[in-house]
Every structure is written in structure tokens, then in C-alpha cells.
Amino acid sequence: MLCTYNARTVSTNAHLHALLEAAGRITFHVIALQETKTKKSEVRQLNDGTLIIRGEKFPSRNVGDVGFVVHPAVTHLVDSSCPVTSSSHFPPSPSTAKVHQHRQL
């Protein structure tokens, strides 16, 4: 199950903790975070196995990047995470996470 969340308020660890507390009460596989606006991009795995990917605020713009909260049951499907660079002709692109797709037989 995929959820989306406008994450302007997830720029600090305290706000992230509040989101994770709320996420504990819903069923999800991946929560897509929009407008994370953190000071620095980060990828980390919590003690319970939850994978956190947060993108940073773009310099001199009031625009944030995206991020993901990945449930421990599906973190093994995440292959990698890296920021997508932008060219001078296009606005900055969001971070991406590559996920293996498994086919059911």
C-alpha cells in the first residue's frame, strides 16, 4: 500500500518521529514524502528496519525535495537511493529510489 504525505513539517527529526508514530497506526508499505525541506539529504535505516530517505531543500528556493518512509517488510526491495541531478534548463528533480519489481507466477 502506497501513501503520500505533504511533509513540510518533516524537516526536523522531532517532526519525523511524530510522523513515524502516526504511521505505526496505519497499514503501509511506502509513504511518499513531498516537500521535505531538510537541510541535508539523508538515507538511514532505523533500529526497527524502517528505511528513511529524505531530500534537502533547494538552495535559494522555497522548494523542498521528496523522500520515502519504507516499511521494514519491504526494505529488501529497495536497491539504491540517490539524488537526481538537474540541468540548468529544468527545475530540480526529486530524489529517487530504485525498487526491484517481482513478478507473481
Biopython code that builds the backbone (N, CA, C, O; Angstrom):
import numpy as np
from Bio.PDB.StructureBuilder import StructureBuilder

atoms = [
    (1, "MET", "N", (0.843, -1.168, 0.000)),
    (1, "MET", "CA", (0.000, 0.000, 0.000)),
    (1, "MET", "C", (0.892, 1.236, 0.000)),
    (1, "MET", "O", (1.818, 1.341, 0.804)),
    (2, "LEU", "N", (0.610, 2.161, -0.898)),
    (2, "LEU", "CA", (1.372, 3.394, -1.027)),
    (2, "LEU", "C", (0.568, 4.536, -0.441)),
    (2, "LEU", "O", (-0.624, 4.670, -0.718)),
    (3, "CYS", "N", (1.218, 5.360, 0.368)),
    (3, "CYS", "CA", (0.592, 6.547, 0.946)),
    (3, "CYS", "C", (1.403, 7.758, 0.518)),
    (3, "CYS", "O", (2.598, 7.638, 0.246)),
    (4, "THR", "N", (0.768, 8.927, 0.455)),
    (4, "THR", "CA", (1.507, 10.165, 0.210)),
    (4, "THR", "C", (1.277, 11.100, 1.381)),
    (4, "THR", "O", (0.251, 11.032, 2.059)),
    (5, "TYR", "N", (2.244, 11.974, 1.609)),
    (5, "TYR", "CA", (2.171, 12.878, 2.751)),
    (5, "TYR", "C", (2.900, 14.159, 2.394)),
    (5, "TYR", "O", (4.061, 14.117, 1.985)),
    (6, "ASN", "N", (2.230, 15.310, 2.544)),
    (6, "ASN", "CA", (2.899, 16.586, 2.339)),
    (6, "ASN", "C", (3.744, 16.843, 3.574)),
    (6, "ASN", "O", (3.216, 17.122, 4.651)),
    (7, "ALA", "N", (5.050, 16.749, 3.416)),
    (7, "ALA", "CA", (5.955, 16.653, 4.554)),
    (7, "ALA", "C", (6.681, 17.939, 4.914)),
    (7, "ALA", "O", (7.801, 17.882, 5.422)),
    (8, "ARG", "N", (6.092, 19.072, 4.673)),
    (8, "ARG", "CA", (6.766, 20.322, 5.061)),
    (8, "ARG", "C", (7.208, 20.275, 6.505)),
    (8, "ARG", "O", (8.224, 20.865, 6.872)),
    (9, "THR", "N", (6.452, 19.577, 7.320)),
    (9, "THR", "CA", (6.764, 19.545, 8.745)),
    (9, "THR", "C", (7.680, 18.391, 9.123)),
    (9, "THR", "O", (7.854, 18.122, 10.312)),
    (10, "VAL", "N", (8.269, 17.704, 8.162)),
    (10, "VAL", "CA", (9.159, 16.587, 8.465)),
    (10, "VAL", "C", (10.618, 17.006, 8.261)),
    (10, "VAL", "O", (11.482, 16.161, 8.028)),
    (11, "SER", "N", (10.887, 18.294, 8.348)),
    (11, "SER", "CA", (12.247, 18.773, 8.139)),
    (11, "SER", "C", (13.142, 18.540, 9.353)),
    (11, "SER", "O", (14.366, 18.593, 9.227)),
    (12, "THR", "N", (12.566, 18.285, 10.519)),
    (12, "THR", "CA", (13.369, 18.016, 11.717)),
    (12, "THR", "C", (13.154, 16.576, 12.166)),
    (12, "THR", "O", (12.179, 15.932, 11.780)),
    (13, "ASN", "N", (14.071, 16.082, 12.980)),
    (13, "ASN", "CA", (13.935, 14.720, 13.498)),
    (13, "ASN", "C", (12.725, 14.585, 14.411)),
    (13, "ASN", "O", (12.096, 13.528, 14.447)),
    (14, "ALA", "N", (12.389, 15.642, 15.153)),
    (14, "ALA", "CA", (11.210, 15.599, 16.027)),
    (14, "ALA", "C", (9.936, 15.423, 15.201)),
    (14, "ALA", "O", (9.054, 14.647, 15.567)),
    (15, "HIS", "N", (9.846, 16.146, 14.091)),
    (15, "HIS", "CA", (8.669, 16.015, 13.230)),
    (15, "HIS", "C", (8.637, 14.654, 12.543)),
    (15, "HIS", "O", (7.566, 14.077, 12.355)),
    (16, "LEU", "N", (9.799, 14.144, 12.172)),
    (16, "LEU", "CA", (9.865, 12.808, 11.581)),
    (16, "LEU", "C", (9.385, 11.765, 12.584)),
    (16, "LEU", "O", (8.655, 10.842, 12.225)),
    (17, "HIS", "N", (9.796, 11.914, 13.838)),
    (17, "HIS", "CA", (9.366, 10.980, 14.883)),
    (17, "HIS", "C", (7.840, 10.996, 15.029)),
    (17, "HIS", "O", (7.218, 9.944, 15.179)),
    (18, "ALA", "N", (7.241, 12.186, 14.983)),
    (18, "ALA", "CA", (5.780, 12.292, 15.074)),
    (18, "ALA", "C", (5.115, 11.581, 13.899)),
    (18, "ALA", "O", (4.102, 10.903, 14.076)),
    (19, "LEU", "N", (5.678, 11.731, 12.700)),
    (19, "LEU", "CA", (5.136, 11.037, 11.528)),
    (19, "LEU", "C", (5.244, 9.529, 11.704)),
    (19, "LEU", "O", (4.298, 8.802, 11.402)),
    (20, "LEU", "N", (6.382, 9.055, 12.187)),
    (20, "LEU", "CA", (6.568, 7.615, 12.372)),
    (20, "LEU", "C", (5.615, 7.056, 13.422)),
    (20, "LEU", "O", (5.142, 5.927, 13.292)),
    (21, "GLU", "N", (5.333, 7.832, 14.454)),
    (21, "GLU", "CA", (4.346, 7.412, 15.454)),
    (21, "GLU", "C", (2.969, 7.258, 14.805)),
    (21, "GLU", "O", (2.272, 6.275, 15.056)),
    (22, "ALA", "N", (2.579, 8.217, 13.981)),
    (22, "ALA", "CA", (1.290, 8.145, 13.285)),
    (22, "ALA", "C", (1.279, 6.992, 12.286)),
    (22, "ALA", "O", (0.264, 6.312, 12.132)),
    (23, "ALA", "N", (2.403, 6.770, 11.608)),
    (23, "ALA", "CA", (2.489, 5.690, 10.617)),
    (23, "ALA", "C", (2.338, 4.327, 11.271)),
    (23, "ALA", "O", (1.906, 3.370, 10.627)),
    (24, "GLY", "N", (2.686, 4.234, 12.532)),
    (24, "GLY", "CA", (2.534, 2.973, 13.251)),
    (24, "GLY", "C", (1.081, 2.551, 13.414)),
    (24, "GLY", "O", (0.800, 1.400, 13.746)),
    (25, "ARG", "N", (0.156, 3.478, 13.181)),
    (25, "ARG", "CA", (-1.269, 3.182, 13.343)),
    (25, "ARG", "C", (-1.981, 2.922, 12.017)),
    (25, "ARG", "O", (-3.195, 2.717, 11.995)),
    (26, "ILE", "N", (-1.231, 2.929, 10.908)),
    (26, "ILE", "CA", (-1.842, 2.656, 9.605)),
    (26, "ILE", "C", (-1.096, 1.515, 8.919)),
    (26, "ILE", "O", (0.017, 1.161, 9.307)),
    (27, "THR", "N", (-1.722, 0.953, 7.903)),
    (27, "THR", "CA", (-1.076, -0.079, 7.097)),
    (27, "THR", "C", (-0.454, 0.592, 5.881)),
    (27, "THR", "O", (-1.144, 1.262, 5.113)),
    (28, "PHE", "N", (0.854, 0.410, 5.708)),
    (28, "PHE", "CA", (1.539, 0.998, 4.557)),
    (28, "PHE", "C", (2.749, 0.152, 4.194)),
    (28, "PHE", "O", (3.281, -0.584, 5.026)),
    (29, "HIS", "N", (3.172, 0.264, 2.953)),
    (29, "HIS", "CA", (4.453, -0.292, 2.518)),
    (29, "HIS", "C", (5.445, 0.843, 2.293)),
    (29, "HIS", "O", (6.589, 0.784, 2.745)),
    (30, "VAL", "N", (4.988, 1.879, 1.585)),
    (30, "VAL", "CA", (5.832, 3.044, 1.315)),
    (30, "VAL", "C", (4.998, 4.301, 1.522)),
    (30, "VAL", "O", (3.866, 4.391, 1.045)),
    (31, "ILE", "N", (5.561, 5.264, 2.233)),
    (31, "ILE", "CA", (4.953, 6.588, 2.340)),
    (31, "ILE", "C", (5.835, 7.528, 1.526)),
    (31, "ILE", "O", (7.023, 7.675, 1.814)),
    (32, "ALA", "N", (5.257, 8.158, 0.517)),
    (32, "ALA", "CA", (5.989, 9.127, -0.303)),
    (32, "ALA", "C", (5.862, 10.496, 0.352)),
    (32, "ALA", "O", (4.753, 10.989, 0.559)),
    (33, "LEU", "N", (6.988, 11.105, 0.678)),
    (33, "LEU", "CA", (7.012, 12.409, 1.337)),
    (33, "LEU", "C", (7.247, 13.498, 0.303)),
    (33, "LEU", "O", (8.161, 13.400, -0.516)),
    (34, "GLN", "N", (6.428, 14.527, 0.342)),
    (34, "GLN", "CA", (6.578, 15.654, -0.579)),
    (34, "GLN", "C", (7.008, 16.880, 0.207)),
    (34, "GLN", "O", (6.570, 17.077, 1.341)),
    (35, "GLU", "N", (7.859, 17.702, -0.384)),
    (35, "GLU", "CA", (8.312, 18.955, 0.238)),
    (35, "GLU", "C", (8.987, 18.708, 1.589)),
    (35, "GLU", "O", (8.600, 19.307, 2.592)),
    (36, "THR", "N", (9.985, 17.839, 1.619)),
    (36, "THR", "CA", (10.646, 17.515, 2.885)),
    (36, "THR", "C", (11.434, 18.681, 3.455)),
    (36, "THR", "O", (11.421, 18.889, 4.668)),
    (37, "LYS", "N", (12.112, 19.441, 2.625)),
    (37, "LYS", "CA", (12.840, 20.652, 3.018)),
    (37, "LYS", "C", (13.825, 20.440, 4.164)),
    (37, "LYS", "O", (13.961, 21.311, 5.023)),
    (38, "THR", "N", (14.505, 19.312, 4.192)),
    (38, "THR", "CA", (15.537, 19.118, 5.206)),
    (38, "THR", "C", (16.791, 19.881, 4.794)),
    (38, "THR", "O", (16.970, 20.218, 3.624)),
    (39, "LYS", "N", (17.657, 20.151, 5.772)),
    (39, "LYS", "CA", (18.880, 20.898, 5.485)),
    (39, "LYS", "C", (19.862, 20.075, 4.671)),
    (39, "LYS", "O", (20.658, 20.625, 3.909)),
    (40, "LYS", "N", (19.810, 18.762, 4.827)),
    (40, "LYS", "CA", (20.760, 17.884, 4.151)),
    (40, "LYS", "C", (20.051, 16.583, 3.792)),
    (40, "LYS", "O", (19.281, 16.058, 4.596)),
    (41, "SER", "N", (20.299, 16.062, 2.600)),
    (41, "SER", "CA", (19.711, 14.777, 2.210)),
    (41, "SER", "C", (20.207, 13.689, 3.142)),
    (41, "SER", "O", (21.342, 13.737, 3.617)),
    (42, "GLU", "N", (19.355, 12.709, 3.403)),
    (42, "GLU", "CA", (19.772, 11.612, 4.272)),
    (42, "GLU", "C", (19.081, 10.323, 3.885)),
    (42, "GLU", "O", (17.933, 10.316, 3.440)),
    (43, "VAL", "N", (19.800, 9.244, 4.064)),
    (43, "VAL", "CA", (19.261, 7.901, 3.919)),
    (43, "VAL", "C", (19.716, 7.150, 5.153)),
    (43, "VAL", "O", (20.915, 7.040, 5.412)),
    (44, "ARG", "N", (18.764, 6.632, 5.915)),
    (44, "ARG", "CA", (19.138, 5.874, 7.110)),
    (44, "ARG", "C", (18.110, 4.798, 7.390)),
    (44, "ARG", "O", (16.949, 4.897, 6.993)),
    (45, "GLN", "N", (18.564, 3.770, 8.083)),
    (45, "GLN", "CA", (17.674, 2.683, 8.466)),
    (45, "GLN", "C", (17.565, 2.686, 9.985)),
    (45, "GLN", "O", (18.575, 2.665, 10.688)),
    (46, "LEU", "N", (16.343, 2.711, 10.481)),
    (46, "LEU", "CA", (16.098, 2.738, 11.918)),
    (46, "LEU", "C", (16.296, 1.354, 12.520)),
    (46, "LEU", "O", (16.383, 0.360, 11.799)),
    (47, "ASN", "N", (16.369, 1.299, 13.850)),
    (47, "ASN", "CA", (16.575, 0.024, 14.548)),
    (47, "ASN", "C", (15.499, -1.005, 14.231)),
    (47, "ASN", "O", (15.773, -2.205, 14.221)),
    (48, "ASP", "N", (14.269, -0.544, 13.970)),
    (48, "ASP", "CA", (13.181, -1.488, 13.665)),
    (48, "ASP", "C", (13.188, -1.929, 12.201)),
    (48, "ASP", "O", (12.354, -2.741, 11.800)),
    (49, "GLY", "N", (14.123, -1.404, 11.398)),
    (49, "GLY", "CA", (14.226, -1.791, 9.995)),
    (49, "GLY", "C", (13.600, -0.811, 9.021)),
    (49, "GLY", "O", (13.782, -0.952, 7.812)),
    (50, "THR", "N", (12.864, 0.185, 9.518)),
    (50, "THR", "CA", (12.249, 1.188, 8.652)),
    (50, "THR", "C", (13.338, 1.975, 7.931)),
    (50, "THR", "O", (14.310, 2.407, 8.550)),
    (51, "LEU", "N", (13.174, 2.158, 6.626)),
    (51, "LEU", "CA", (14.131, 2.917, 5.830)),
    (51, "LEU", "C", (13.593, 4.328, 5.631)),
    (51, "LEU", "O", (12.454, 4.510, 5.202)),
    (52, "ILE", "N", (14.416, 5.327, 5.945)),
    (52, "ILE", "CA", (14.046, 6.730, 5.807)),
    (52, "ILE", "C", (14.926, 7.353, 4.730)),
    (52, "ILE", "O", (16.152, 7.269, 4.797)),
    (53, "ILE", "N", (14.300, 7.975, 3.742)),
    (53, "ILE", "CA", (15.018, 8.689, 2.688)),
    (53, "ILE", "C", (14.420, 10.094, 2.644)),
    (53, "ILE", "O", (13.232, 10.257, 2.362)),
    (54, "ARG", "N", (15.245, 11.114, 2.923)),
    (54, "ARG", "CA", (14.749, 12.494, 2.899)),
    (54, "ARG", "C", (15.643, 13.352, 2.018)),
    (54, "ARG", "O", (16.869, 13.266, 2.081)),
    (55, "GLY", "N", (15.008, 14.184, 1.193)),
    (55, "GLY", "CA", (15.745, 15.100, 0.325)),
    (55, "GLY", "C", (15.823, 16.482, 0.937)),
    (55, "GLY", "O", (15.001, 16.852, 1.776)),
    (56, "GLU", "N", (16.819, 17.241, 0.512)),
    (56, "GLU", "CA", (17.046, 18.557, 1.100)),
    (56, "GLU", "C", (16.314, 19.662, 0.354)),
    (56, "GLU", "O", (15.869, 19.490, -0.781)),
    (57, "LYS", "N", (16.203, 20.802, 1.028)),
    (57, "LYS", "CA", (15.611, 21.993, 0.430)),
    (57, "LYS", "C", (16.563, 22.514, -0.637)),
    (57, "LYS", "O", (17.780, 22.488, -0.452)),
    (58, "PHE", "N", (16.015, 22.987, -1.753)),
    (58, "PHE", "CA", (16.848, 23.526, -2.813)),
    (58, "PHE", "C", (17.342, 24.916, -2.420)),
    (58, "PHE", "O", (16.550, 25.741, -1.964)),
    (59, "PRO", "N", (18.633, 25.191, -2.589)),
    (59, "PRO", "CA", (19.205, 26.486, -2.203)),
    (59, "PRO", "C", (18.501, 27.644, -2.905)),
    (59, "PRO", "O", (18.170, 27.563, -4.088)),
    (60, "SER", "N", (18.282, 28.700, -2.171)),
    (60, "SER", "CA", (17.698, 29.960, -2.642)),
    (60, "SER", "C", (16.305, 29.805, -3.245)),
    (60, "SER", "O", (15.834, 30.695, -3.954)),
    (61, "ARG", "N", (15.649, 28.692, -2.971)),
    (61, "ARG", "CA", (14.277, 28.486, -3.441)),
    (61, "ARG", "C", (13.461, 27.922, -2.290)),
    (61, "ARG", "O", (13.976, 27.159, -1.472)),
    (62, "ASN", "N", (12.216, 28.287, -2.226)),
    (62, "ASN", "CA", (11.351, 27.756, -1.179)),
    (62, "ASN", "C", (10.699, 26.463, -1.665)),
    (62, "ASN", "O", (9.480, 26.307, -1.609)),
    (63, "VAL", "N", (11.530, 25.547, -2.139)),
    (63, "VAL", "CA", (11.064, 24.280, -2.685)),
    (63, "VAL", "C", (11.835, 23.164, -2.010)),
    (63, "VAL", "O", (13.059, 23.220, -1.891)),
    (64, "GLY", "N", (11.112, 22.158, -1.574)),
    (64, "GLY", "CA", (11.767, 21.013, -0.959)),
    (64, "GLY", "C", (11.817, 19.836, -1.901)),
    (64, "GLY", "O", (11.173, 19.824, -2.950)),
    (65, "ASP", "N", (12.587, 18.855, -1.512)),
    (65, "ASP", "CA", (12.727, 17.637, -2.297)),
    (65, "ASP", "C", (11.688, 16.630, -1.802)),
    (65, "ASP", "O", (10.799, 16.977, -1.024)),
    (66, "VAL", "N", (11.804, 15.417, -2.246)),
    (66, "VAL", "CA", (10.897, 14.362, -1.815)),
    (66, "VAL", "C", (11.658, 13.355, -0.970)),
    (66, "VAL", "O", (12.885, 13.400, -0.871)),
    (67, "GLY", "N", (10.916, 12.456, -0.370)),
    (67, "GLY", "CA", (11.529, 11.402, 0.420)),
    (67, "GLY", "C", (10.587, 10.224, 0.518)),
    (67, "GLY", "O", (9.493, 10.235, -0.046)),
    (68, "PHE", "N", (11.026, 9.204, 1.241)),
    (68, "PHE", "CA", (10.231, 7.993, 1.401)),
    (68, "PHE", "C", (10.416, 7.432, 2.797)),
    (68, "PHE", "O", (11.494, 7.529, 3.382)),
    (69, "VAL", "N", (9.359, 6.848, 3.319)),
    (69, "VAL", "CA", (9.427, 6.010, 4.513)),
    (69, "VAL", "C", (9.043, 4.624, 4.023)),
    (69, "VAL", "O", (7.936, 4.422, 3.522)),
    (70, "VAL", "N", (9.954, 3.669, 4.166)),
    (70, "VAL", "CA", (9.737, 2.322, 3.641)),
    (70, "VAL", "C", (9.581, 1.362, 4.811)),
    (70, "VAL", "O", (10.457, 1.278, 5.672)),
    (71, "HIS", "N", (8.475, 0.642, 4.841)),
    (71, "HIS", "CA", (8.173, -0.311, 5.911)),
    (71, "HIS", "C", (9.234, -1.410, 5.942)),
    (71, "HIS", "O", (9.724, -1.825, 4.892)),
    (72, "PRO", "N", (9.596, -1.888, 7.142)),
    (72, "PRO", "CA", (10.618, -2.936, 7.251)),
    (72, "PRO", "C", (10.323, -4.190, 6.431)),
    (72, "PRO", "O", (11.251, -4.875, 6.000)),
    (73, "ALA", "N", (9.056, -4.495, 6.211)),
    (73, "ALA", "CA", (8.697, -5.707, 5.464)),
    (73, "ALA", "C", (9.095, -5.635, 3.995)),
    (73, "ALA", "O", (9.194, -6.667, 3.332)),
    (74, "VAL", "N", (9.324, -4.427, 3.475)),
    (74, "VAL", "CA", (9.651, -4.295, 2.052)),
    (74, "VAL", "C", (10.977, -3.579, 1.793)),
    (74, "VAL", "O", (11.295, -3.290, 0.639)),
    (75, "THR", "N", (11.749, -3.288, 2.824)),
    (75, "THR", "CA", (13.024, -2.589, 2.602)),
    (75, "THR", "C", (13.986, -3.407, 1.750)),
    (75, "THR", "O", (14.841, -2.843, 1.067)),
    (76, "HIS", "N", (13.858, -4.719, 1.784)),
    (76, "HIS", "CA", (14.740, -5.557, 0.961)),
    (76, "HIS", "C", (14.509, -5.347, -0.534)),
    (76, "HIS", "O", (15.334, -5.764, -1.347)),
    (77, "LEU", "N", (13.409, -4.711, -0.907)),
    (77, "LEU", "CA", (13.120, -4.432, -2.314)),
    (77, "LEU", "C", (13.793, -3.152, -2.810)),
    (77, "LEU", "O", (13.841, -2.904, -4.015)),
    (78, "VAL", "N", (14.311, -2.341, -1.892)),
    (78, "VAL", "CA", (14.972, -1.096, -2.282)),
    (78, "VAL", "C", (16.401, -1.421, -2.679)),
    (78, "VAL", "O", (17.187, -1.918, -1.872)),
    (79, "ASP", "N", (16.723, -1.137, -3.918)),
    (79, "ASP", "CA", (18.052, -1.434, -4.455)),
    (79, "ASP", "C", (19.044, -0.337, -4.101)),
    (79, "ASP", "O", (20.152, -0.622, -3.646)),
    (80, "SER", "N", (18.647, 0.929, -4.311)),
    (80, "SER", "CA", (19.537, 2.048, -4.028)),
    (80, "SER", "C", (18.726, 3.332, -3.945)),
    (80, "SER", "O", (17.551, 3.375, -4.308)),
    (81, "SER", "N", (19.376, 4.363, -3.464)),
    (81, "SER", "CA", (18.751, 5.674, -3.385)),
    (81, "SER", "C", (19.804, 6.709, -3.737)),
    (81, "SER", "O", (20.918, 6.666, -3.216)),
    (82, "CYS", "N", (19.456, 7.642, -4.621)),
    (82, "CYS", "CA", (20.407, 8.687, -4.979)),
    (82, "CYS", "C", (19.639, 9.901, -5.485)),
    (82, "CYS", "O", (18.561, 9.756, -6.062)),
    (83, "PRO", "N", (20.189, 11.106, -5.272)),
    (83, "PRO", "CA", (19.524, 12.295, -5.817)),
    (83, "PRO", "C", (19.675, 12.332, -7.328)),
    (83, "PRO", "O", (20.690, 11.904, -7.876)),
    (84, "VAL", "N", (18.664, 12.845, -7.983)),
    (84, "VAL", "CA", (18.712, 13.017, -9.433)),
    (84, "VAL", "C", (19.161, 14.447, -9.679)),
    (84, "VAL", "O", (18.513, 15.385, -9.215)),
    (85, "THR", "N", (20.250, 14.627, -10.398)),
    (85, "THR", "CA", (20.756, 15.975, -10.637)),
    (85, "THR", "C", (19.921, 16.663, -11.696)),
    (85, "THR", "O", (19.312, 16.016, -12.548)),
    (86, "SER", "N", (19.901, 17.980, -11.631)),
    (86, "SER", "CA", (19.120, 18.748, -12.604)),
    (86, "SER", "C", (20.059, 19.535, -13.509)),
    (86, "SER", "O", (21.188, 19.848, -13.132)),
    (87, "SER", "N", (19.588, 19.842, -14.680)),
    (87, "SER", "CA", (20.366, 20.700, -15.579)),
    (87, "SER", "C", (19.911, 22.134, -15.376)),
    (87, "SER", "O", (18.921, 22.378, -14.686)),
    (88, "SER", "N", (20.607, 23.061, -15.954)),
    (88, "SER", "CA", (20.249, 24.466, -15.789)),
    (88, "SER", "C", (18.957, 24.815, -16.520)),
    (88, "SER", "O", (18.381, 25.876, -16.280)),
    (89, "HIS", "N", (18.494, 23.940, -17.406)),
    (89, "HIS", "CA", (17.286, 24.227, -18.182)),
    (89, "HIS", "C", (16.019, 23.703, -17.530)),
    (89, "HIS", "O", (14.917, 24.080, -17.927)),
    (90, "PHE", "N", (16.161, 22.850, -16.548)),
    (90, "PHE", "CA", (14.997, 22.231, -15.931)),
    (90, "PHE", "C", (15.027, 22.464, -14.435)),
    (90, "PHE", "O", (16.108, 22.595, -13.860)),
    (91, "PRO", "N", (13.870, 22.519, -13.785)),
    (91, "PRO", "CA", (13.851, 22.648, -12.330)),
    (91, "PRO", "C", (14.439, 21.392, -11.694)),
    (91, "PRO", "O", (14.465, 20.337, -12.328)),
    (92, "PRO", "N", (14.909, 21.488, -10.461)),
    (92, "PRO", "CA", (15.494, 20.324, -9.796)),
    (92, "PRO", "C", (14.524, 19.155, -9.756)),
    (92, "PRO", "O", (13.323, 19.328, -9.549)),
    (93, "SER", "N", (15.060, 17.985, -9.954)),
    (93, "SER", "CA", (14.261, 16.765, -9.929)),
    (93, "SER", "C", (14.308, 16.151, -8.543)),
    (93, "SER", "O", (15.270, 16.387, -7.811)),
    (94, "PRO", "N", (13.311, 15.377, -8.155)),
    (94, "PRO", "CA", (13.287, 14.751, -6.834)),
    (94, "PRO", "C", (14.268, 13.591, -6.734)),
    (94, "PRO", "O", (14.751, 13.071, -7.740)),
    (95, "SER", "N", (14.551, 13.200, -5.490)),
    (95, "SER", "CA", (15.360, 12.008, -5.256)),
    (95, "SER", "C", (14.581, 10.795, -5.740)),
    (95, "SER", "O", (13.354, 10.828, -5.828)),
    (96, "THR", "N", (15.291, 9.744, -6.049)),
    (96, "THR", "CA", (14.620, 8.537, -6.494)),
    (96, "THR", "C", (15.111, 7.350, -5.713)),
    (96, "THR", "O", (16.224, 7.357, -5.188)),
    (97, "ALA", "N", (14.311, 6.363, -5.636)),
    (97, "ALA", "CA", (14.715, 5.088, -5.047)),
    (97, "ALA", "C", (14.332, 4.005, -6.037)),
    (97, "ALA", "O", (13.184, 3.931, -6.476)),
    (98, "LYS", "N", (15.284, 3.176, -6.384)),
    (98, "LYS", "CA", (15.009, 2.085, -7.313)),
    (98, "LYS", "C", (14.490, 0.898, -6.517)),
    (98, "LYS", "O", (15.076, 0.509, -5.507)),
    (99, "VAL", "N", (13.419, 0.347, -6.966)),
    (99, "VAL", "CA", (12.803, -0.781, -6.275)),
    (99, "VAL", "C", (12.719, -1.945, -7.252)),
    (99, "VAL", "O", (12.261, -1.789, -8.384)),
    (100, "HIS", "N", (13.162, -3.105, -6.805)),
    (100, "HIS", "CA", (13.045, -4.303, -7.635)),
    (100, "HIS", "C", (11.573, -4.647, -7.798)),
    (100, "HIS", "O", (10.805, -4.570, -6.839)),
    (101, "GLN", "N", (11.187, -5.017, -8.981)),
    (101, "GLN", "CA", (9.825, -5.471, -9.211)),
    (101, "GLN", "C", (9.844, -6.988, -9.281)),
    (101, "GLN", "O", (10.643, -7.581, -10.006)),
    (102, "HIS", "N", (8.964, -7.597, -8.527)),
    (102, "HIS", "CA", (8.875, -9.054, -8.511)),
    (102, "HIS", "C", (7.586, -9.472, -9.200)),
    (102, "HIS", "O", (6.525, -8.900, -8.952)),
    (103, "ARG", "N", (7.683, -10.458, -10.056)),
    (103, "ARG", "CA", (6.500, -10.972, -10.750)),
    (103, "ARG", "C", (5.948, -12.162, -9.986)),
    (103, "ARG", "O", (6.691, -13.006, -9.486)),
    (104, "GLN", "N", (4.639, -12.207, -9.909)),
    (104, "GLN", "CA", (3.994, -13.369, -9.302)),
    (104, "GLN", "C", (3.765, -14.406, -10.382)),
    (104, "GLN", "O", (3.304, -14.080, -11.476)),
    (105, "LEU", "N", (4.082, -15.640, -10.083)),
    (105, "LEU", "CA", (3.885, -16.722, -11.050)),
    (105, "LEU", "C", (2.575, -17.428, -10.808)),
    (105, "LEU", "O", (2.239, -18.369, -11.528)),
]
sb = StructureBuilder()
sb.init_structure("model")
sb.init_model(0)
sb.init_chain("A")
sb.init_seg("    ")
for serial, (resi, resn, name, xyz) in enumerate(atoms, 1):
    if name == "N":
        sb.init_residue(resn, " ", resi, " ")
    sb.init_atom(name, np.array(xyz, "f"), 0.0, 1.0, " ", f" {name:<3s}", serial, name[0])
structure = sb.get_structure()
